[in-house]
Amino acid sequence: MIGPGTPSIDQLMVLLAVEQEGSFTAAARRLGRATSAISYAIDTLEQQLGLSLFDRGTTRKPRLTREGEAIVSEAKAVALSVETLRARVRGFLDNLEPEVSLVVDSIFPVDRLTALLRQFNDRFPTVPVRLLVESLGGVERAVRQDHAGIGVGNQLHMNMAGFRRVDLEAVRMIPVAAPGHPLARAGGGPREPSDYIQLILSERSAADGRDYGVVSLNNWRIGDLGVKHALLLAGLGWGGMPEPAVRADLKTGRLVKLNLRNWRGGEYNLQAVHKVDTPPGPAGRWLIERMATLTDPPPGG
């Protein structure tokens, strides 16, 4: 048995025009063709497939048969693929990079990152993003080793030699603990934070083993900000966190901001960087420029 023929993209586009416009005449006007040409294209398509796509006899306007509805569904998928292909080619002709790779410090606020990538997708729908999340010096290593073309991190944890940087809005760091923690109950009174476990964000693979923001000798080093957050909620120590990341917890009382005399948190500065000798293309440059305009809503806003 001989199988169905292979329809052309033009035939499928004609089919979709008839389905969307509701008649051969309206489809002809939309496509700028004669009605007879539209009818011929549909007749030829039906012959190739061996199916009747429209029930022309029982209604004044052509109505899709059950098989026709299924074919239209497949034709829409083909049309979407064709449009995606054309958009991708337009991107190449405009010298858009085939991919934007980005590594961000885990302290970079998730809401800010989400807003950035949503806007990027609206502006460059054909450019895929490869996103990595690292802590502290891991951002520099990812850019140096070409795992990412653009990095977002803190200059204290990055050697800026060979990098071009753009300053971004800083992130406010605050000390927090679960409400049942002794430091939370004491309000930072006579008890010293050094008497309790401090949860410290640490690099997953740091050659020098440095720690940052250490107050207590009794500390746990955590390589993932999400895990640190979970341990704080569980009451297993206290520690500094990005204010946007714990804003909802402070509002509901799941965490409490601590008043510590020896706390040196404050602002965690952020910079977007890339190698001087491998600058980003148009999409990457837009990403950095847009990133520099984004801010976090104020606490309580």
Buried (B, 14 or more C-beta within 10 A) or exposed (E): EEEEEEBEEEBBBBBBBBBEBEBBBBBBEEBEBEBEBBBEBBEBBBEBBEBEBBEBEEEEEBBBBEBBEEBBEEBBEBBEEEEEEEEBEEBEEEEBBEEBBBBBBBBBBBEBBEBBBEBBEEEBEBBEBEEBBBBBBBBBBBBBEEBBBBBBBBBEBBEEEEBBBBEBBBBBBBBBBBEEBBBBEEEBEEBBBBEBBBBBBBBEEBEEEEBBBEBBEEBBBBBBBEEBBEBBBEBBBBBBBBBBBBBEBBEEEBBBBBEBEEBEBEEBBBBBBBBEEEEBBBBBBBBBEBBBEBEBEEEEE
